[in-house]
Amino acid sequence: MNGKMQGVTLVADWDPKPGFKLGAKDIEGRQTYLGSQVWRNPRLEIREYDIPTPGPEQVLLEVKACGICGSDVHMAQAGKDGYIFYPGLTGFPCILGHEFSGVVVEAGKHAFDKRTNKPFKGGERVTSEEMLWCGSCRPCADGYPNHCERLDEVGFNVNGAYAQYLVLPARTIWSLEPLAARYPGDDIFLAGSLVEPTCVAYNAVIERGGGIRPGDRVVVLGGGPVGIAACAILRRAGASKVILSEPQPERVQLALKLGATHTINPLKEDFAERVLEITDGMGADLFMEATGLPEVVYPGIERVIWEGRTLNSTVVVTARAEAKMPVTGEVLQVRRARIVGAQGHSGHGNFPRVIECMADGMDMTPMITKKIRLEELPENIIRLQTDRSECKVTYVAR
């Protein structure tokens, strides 16, 4: 397919901080696994590109919807020293956008649809993982593609979906056809664009957090899209109390609609006291840290674990942050508690399971509070650096 397209591109200067040393997977001047240590002066540009051509095992997608993620915001956001906020894998210049859905336009002869086990023909409505795992390194072989040794990420170091088209390996593509009966017309693409962030939450609380038993009590810290999605998943999994700590009223109302049973405003209430009060002194079985402010929120979590009566609590660290947690080992030891990290969303069947949950009535589309066009993406990414009144701002193709 010949032609040109536009892509919202993040550009930044390669300027490693003093003392930074390239890691084994870093590429001088091109990409790093520690973005906030290297990239300065980020800026967003709308650039023109050739429409890409798929290889034998790839598909060309026409993008229909793509949400703005907090990582997009933090890649485009700089601190006082000019370095970007986002601490993870980055390679610029790069077209951003990784929470997307679209239609298959063209496919290589060895590109197969996992749902039908037949070659893609074109016209299929799909979404995709953003983590491009190799399938041959030791972590991939062990079933941990999120931790692939040759990991690439769509919209981070590989051109993403803030464009009209993108090319992806068929192995990361998932059909949206199970959603067709519940989401008519283009609504299927809105729902499809929310599969990826919902899978991040699913991976965190079910896979890495170990899941819950019906009747367990859970606490989610941070009411961004991933935190709200976790509320929906945990409530669906049978949690008796789903407590969200979040100060933004618009996000609180969304969380209550999608699964939260109680909310706490940490700017006006004592977080630990309220959790203990809501749970009659029991505390919580699972905590999800989705604020990106571990140094601020962890002391409250630790107090609930210490003063509550629940043993074996799990704290899942989901948000990306440079800051360190002020952890007291004695609390973890005495209370048989643990802290685990969660990265991404791939593996263990997260995508098909989330799609089936959506098909069965777990409607995440209320999270989309604003729809925009491609040319409006830069200004909205910048606005989200300071304005949290919107939950999910989504680029919708014309």
KAWOWO-V799782 format. One record per residue. N is the residue number from 1. RES is the residue in one small letter. PHI is phi in degrees with one decimal (999 if undefined). BURIAL is I if it has 9 or more other ideal C-beta (glycine too) atoms within 8 Angstrom, else O. D_FIRST is the distance of its C-alpha to the first C-alpha in Angstrom with 2 decimals. Layout:
n = {N:N}
res = {RES:RES}
phi = {PHI:PHI}
burial = {BURIAL:BURIAL}
d_first = {D_FIRST:D_FIRST}
This chain:
n = {1:2:3:4:5:6:7:8:9:10:11:12:13:14:15:16:17:18:19:20:21:22:23:24:25:26:27:28:29:30:31:32:33:34:35:36:37:38:39:40:41:42:43:44:45:46:47:48:49:50:51:52:53:54:55:56:57:58:59:60:61:62:63:64:65:66:67:68:69:70:71:72:73:74:75:76:77:78:79:80:81:82:83:84:85:86:87:88:89:90:91:92:93:94:95:96:97:98:99:100:101:102:103:104:105:106:107:108:109:110:111:112:113:114:115:116:117:118:119:120:121:122:123:124:125:126:127:128:129:130:131:132:133:134:135:136:137:138:139:140:141:142:143:144:145:146:147:148:149:150:151:152:153:154:155:156:157:158:159:160:161:162:163:164:165:166:167:168:169:170:171:172:173:174:175:176:177:178:179:180:181:182:183:184:185:186:187:188:189:190:191:192:193:194:195:196:197:198:199:200:201:202:203:204:205:206:207:208:209:210:211:212:213:214:215:216:217:218:219:220:221:222:223:224:225:226:227:228:229:230:231:232:233:234:235:236:237:238:239:240:241:242:243:244:245:246:247:248:249:250:251:252:253:254:255:256:257:258:259:260:261:262:263:264:265:266:267:268:269:270:271:272:273:274:275:276:277:278:279:280:281:282:283:284:285:286:287:288:289:290:291:292:293:294:295:296:297:298:299:300:301:302:303:304:305:306:307:308:309:310:311:312:313:314:315:316:317:318:319:320:321:322:323:324:325:326:327:328:329:330:331:332:333:334:335:336:337:338:339:340:341:342:343:344:345:346:347:348:349:350:351:352:353:354:355:356:357:358:359:360:361:362:363:364:365:366:367:368:369:370:371:372:373:374:375:376:377:378:379:380:381:382:383:384:385:386:387:388:389:390:391:392:393:394:395:396:397:398}
res = {m:n:g:k:m:q:g:v:t:l:v:a:d:w:d:p:k:p:g:f:k:l:g:a:k:d:i:e:g:r:q:t:y:l:g:s:q:v:w:r:n:p:r:l:e:i:r:e:y:d:i:p:t:p:g:p:e:q:v:l:l:e:v:k:a:c:g:i:c:g:s:d:v:h:m:a:q:a:g:k:d:g:y:i:f:y:p:g:l:t:g:f:p:c:i:l:g:h:e:f:s:g:v:v:v:e:a:g:k:h:a:f:d:k:r:t:n:k:p:f:k:g:g:e:r:v:t:s:e:e:m:l:w:c:g:s:c:r:p:c:a:d:g:y:p:n:h:c:e:r:l:d:e:v:g:f:n:v:n:g:a:y:a:q:y:l:v:l:p:a:r:t:i:w:s:l:e:p:l:a:a:r:y:p:g:d:d:i:f:l:a:g:s:l:v:e:p:t:c:v:a:y:n:a:v:i:e:r:g:g:g:i:r:p:g:d:r:v:v:v:l:g:g:g:p:v:g:i:a:a:c:a:i:l:r:r:a:g:a:s:k:v:i:l:s:e:p:q:p:e:r:v:q:l:a:l:k:l:g:a:t:h:t:i:n:p:l:k:e:d:f:a:e:r:v:l:e:i:t:d:g:m:g:a:d:l:f:m:e:a:t:g:l:p:e:v:v:y:p:g:i:e:r:v:i:w:e:g:r:t:l:n:s:t:v:v:v:t:a:r:a:e:a:k:m:p:v:t:g:e:v:l:q:v:r:r:a:r:i:v:g:a:q:g:h:s:g:h:g:n:f:p:r:v:i:e:c:m:a:d:g:m:d:m:t:p:m:i:t:k:k:i:r:l:e:e:l:p:e:n:i:i:r:l:q:t:d:r:s:e:c:k:v:t:y:v:a:r}
phi = {999:-90.7:132.8:-116.7:-147.4:-102.8:-141.5:-78.9:-114.0:-94.4:-119.0:-152.7:-95.9:-77.5:-150.1:-55.8:-64.0:-55.9:92.2:-71.1:-118.8:-60.5:-86.7:-62.5:-104.6:-83.2:-124.3:-50.7:77.6:-124.8:-153.0:-149.9:-90.0:-131.5:-53.9:-70.7:-94.1:-128.5:-89.0:-121.5:53.6:-69.5:-149.5:-102.2:-134.2:-96.9:-111.0:-99.8:-133.8:-72.0:-65.5:-70.6:-112.9:-75.7:-84.4:-59.0:-112.2:-119.4:-128.6:-100.0:-108.9:-93.0:-70.9:-109.7:-155.5:-153.0:-85.5:-81.4:-98.4:-58.4:-67.4:-60.4:-61.7:-76.3:-69.9:-91.7:-109.9:-116.1:-80.8:-61.8:-87.3:89.3:-83.9:-65.7:-76.4:-69.9:-93.3:-102.5:-61.1:-150.0:-149.4:-116.0:-72.7:-154.1:-71.4:-78.9:106.6:-140.8:-106.9:-138.4:-143.1:-174.7:-123.3:-68.3:-98.6:-151.6:-139.7:-68.7:-70.0:-110.2:-96.7:-110.0:-84.4:-63.6:-73.1:-105.5:61.3:-124.8:-61.5:-63.2:-103.1:107.8:99.3:-68.4:-92.3:-143.8:-131.7:-151.8:-64.5:-98.4:-89.8:-95.6:-86.3:-83.2:83.6:-128.0:-80.2:-62.7:-57.9:-63.3:-63.4:-82.2:92.0:-121.3:-63.5:-59.0:-116.4:-50.8:-74.5:-119.2:-60.2:-120.3:-134.7:-62.9:85.1:-120.3:-134.9:-126.8:-52.3:-107.8:-102.4:-83.3:-159.2:-80.6:-141.2:-155.2:-107.6:-140.9:-69.7:-61.1:-65.0:-97.8:-89.6:-129.2:-69.7:-100.2:-57.9:-58.9:-88.4:-60.4:-69.3:-95.9:-121.5:-75.5:57.0:-76.5:-60.5:-62.5:-76.0:-63.4:-61.7:-62.7:-71.0:-97.9:-63.8:-61.2:-63.7:-68.3:-68.0:-60.7:-66.1:-60.5:-59.5:-67.3:-89.2:-98.1:-76.3:-76.5:-76.3:88.4:72.9:-134.5:-100.4:-51.4:101.1:-67.9:-107.9:-133.9:-129.9:-113.8:-105.0:110.7:-100.6:-75.1:-55.0:-69.0:-64.5:-66.8:-61.3:-63.2:-59.5:-63.9:-65.4:-68.2:-66.2:-65.2:-78.2:110.2:-61.4:-78.3:-134.4:-117.3:-103.1:-106.6:-102.5:-163.0:-87.6:-77.8:-61.8:-63.6:-74.2:-60.7:-64.9:-63.4:-62.9:-63.8:-70.3:-96.8:161.1:-66.1:-104.0:-142.5:-133.0:-129.7:-95.8:-68.9:-84.1:-120.8:-127.9:-79.3:-55.2:-63.9:-60.9:-68.3:-61.9:-65.7:-66.7:-62.8:-97.6:55.0:83.6:-82.1:84.2:-140.3:-81.2:-141.5:-120.6:-115.2:-93.2:-123.5:-93.2:76.7:-124.6:-60.5:-69.1:-87.2:-92.7:-64.6:-55.2:-67.8:-59.2:-61.8:-65.5:-62.4:-61.9:-71.5:-88.6:-74.5:-105.0:-92.4:-88.4:64.6:-66.3:-118.8:-108.2:-104.2:-88.5:-111.4:-70.9:-85.7:-160.9:-78.0:-62.3:-95.4:-82.8:-85.6:-90.9:-101.2:-57.9:-59.5:-64.0:-62.2:-69.2:-66.9:-96.1:52.4:-96.6:-147.5:-118.4:-128.0:-100.9:-128.6:-125.2:71.3:-152.2:-81.8:86.7:57.2:69.0:-61.4:-63.0:-63.8:-69.1:-65.4:-60.7:-66.5:-62.4:-63.9:-64.5:-92.6:119.9:-80.9:-83.6:-96.1:-62.8:-59.1:-66.2:-77.5:-105.1:-155.8:-114.9:-135.3:-97.9:-54.9:-68.1:-92.0:-61.3:-55.8:-66.2:-75.9:-61.5:-65.9:-61.3:-69.2:-66.4:-126.6:-109.0:-106.1:-72.0:-85.8:-93.8:-123.9:-94.6:-126.1:-76.0:-118.3:-68.3:-68.0}
burial = {O:O:O:O:I:I:I:I:I:I:I:I:O:I:O:O:O:O:O:I:O:O:O:O:O:I:O:O:O:O:I:I:I:I:I:I:I:I:I:I:O:I:O:I:I:I:I:O:I:O:I:I:O:I:O:O:I:I:I:I:I:I:I:I:I:I:I:I:I:I:I:I:I:I:I:I:I:I:O:O:O:O:I:I:I:I:I:I:I:I:I:I:O:I:I:I:I:I:I:I:I:I:I:I:I:I:I:I:O:O:I:I:I:O:O:O:O:O:I:I:O:O:O:I:I:I:I:I:I:I:I:I:I:I:O:O:I:O:I:I:O:O:O:I:I:I:O:I:I:O:I:O:I:I:I:I:I:I:I:I:I:I:I:I:I:I:I:I:O:I:O:I:I:I:I:I:O:I:I:I:O:I:I:O:O:O:I:I:I:I:I:I:I:I:I:I:I:I:I:I:I:I:I:I:I:I:I:I:I:O:O:I:O:O:O:I:I:I:I:I:I:I:I:I:I:I:I:I:I:I:I:I:I:I:I:I:I:I:I:O:I:I:I:I:I:I:O:I:O:I:I:I:O:I:I:I:O:I:I:I:I:I:I:I:I:I:O:O:O:O:I:I:O:I:I:I:O:I:I:O:O:I:I:I:I:I:I:I:I:I:I:I:I:I:O:O:I:I:O:I:I:I:I:I:I:I:I:I:O:I:O:O:I:I:I:I:I:I:I:O:O:O:O:O:I:O:I:O:O:O:I:I:O:O:I:O:I:I:I:I:O:I:O:I:I:I:I:O:O:I:I:O:I:I:I:I:I:I:I:O:O:I:O:I:I:O:I:I:I:I:O:I:O:I:O:I:I:I:O:I:I:I:O:I:I:O:O:O:O:I:I:I:I:I:I:I:I:O}
d_first = {0.00:3.79:6.78:9.73:11.49:15.13:16.84:20.59:21.74:25.17:26.82:30.27:32.77:33.61:37.40:39.01:42.25:45.44:46.07:42.52:41.71:38.33:37.97:36.83:33.29:33.02:31.18:33.03:31.33:28.17:29.04:32.15:33.38:35.86:33.92:36.98:38.83:36.38:34.08:35.70:34.97:31.76:29.86:26.81:24.35:21.26:18.97:15.71:12.93:9.60:6.99:7.75:6.72:9.33:12.31:14.60:16.34:13.77:11.82:9.15:11.27:11.42:14.82:17.59:20.66:21.87:25.54:27.27:29.18:32.43:30.94:28.50:31.61:33.60:31.02:31.13:34.91:37.44:41.12:43.89:43.19:39.57:38.15:35.59:36.98:34.51:36.12:33.40:30.42:28.49:26.41:25.55:23.62:21.47:19.49:21.95:21.74:22.34:23.82:20.85:19.51:16.35:14.39:12.38:8.90:8.13:10.94:12.43:15.30:17.90:16.74:19.59:20.67:24.14:25.47:25.04:24.84:22.16:18.52:16.05:14.83:12.77:14.73:17.12:18.67:19.22:20.55:20.83:23.48:23.09:25.22:23.32:26.22:26.38:28.43:30.69:32.97:36.37:35.62:32.62:34.86:37.58:35.37:34.80:31.06:31.69:33.64:31.34:32.47:28.95:27.70:24.63:23.99:20.95:21.84:24.75:23.65:19.97:17.56:18.03:17.32:18.67:15.20:12.61:10.53:11.76:11.69:15.00:17.09:17.75:21.46:21.50:19.90:22.45:22.33:23.76:24.95:28.59:28.48:27.51:31.16:32.27:29.42:28.40:25.33:23.59:26.62:25.09:22.55:25.51:27.38:24.46:24.20:27.86:27.66:27.15:30.14:32.23:31.57:32.85:36.02:36.24:36.03:38.69:41.29:40.84:39.66:41.12:43.89:44.97:44.64:47.65:50.25:50.78:53.36:52.36:52.29:49.28:48.62:45.29:45.54:42.85:41.29:37.74:34.98:35.55:39.30:39.07:36.82:39.50:42.11:40.29:39.86:43.46:44.95:43.10:44.41:47.95:49.04:52.23:51.73:48.45:49.53:47.09:48.18:46.34:47.74:45.02:46.26:42.90:41.61:44.92:44.66:41.19:42.48:45.49:43.31:41.09:43.78:46.13:49.80:51.33:50.25:51.86:51.56:52.21:53.05:55.90:56.96:57.94:55.07:57.21:60.06:57.81:56.08:59.51:60.84:58.01:58.36:62.19:62.39:60.18:57.19:53.79:52.31:48.91:47.84:44.26:44.02:40.96:42.32:41.50:45.16:46.88:49.84:50.55:50.12:51.19:54.92:54.90:53.15:55.68:58.55:57.44:57.22:60.66:62.46:60.80:62.08:58.82:58.47:55.29:53.09:49.58:47.88:44.08:42.64:39.15:38.51:37.66:40.48:42.28:45.68:48.07:49.84:53.66:54.36:57.90:58.03:61.27:59.61:56.97:59.72:62.28:59.87:57.79:54.66:51.44:48.48:45.04:41.71:38.44:35.00:31.72:30.94:29.61:31.68:34.47:32.32:32.16:28.83:29.72:33.24:32.28:29.90:32.84:35.20:33.03:32.85:36.62:37.30:36.79:35.02:33.75:32.11:35.27:34.34:31.63:33.88:31.52:28.02:26.24:23.14:20.90:22.99:26.11:25.35:27.16:30.35:30.48:30.06:32.95:34.99:34.84:36.64:39.81:39.29:39.37:40.03:36.49:35.51:31.74:29.69:26.22:23.08:21.84:18.56:19.18}
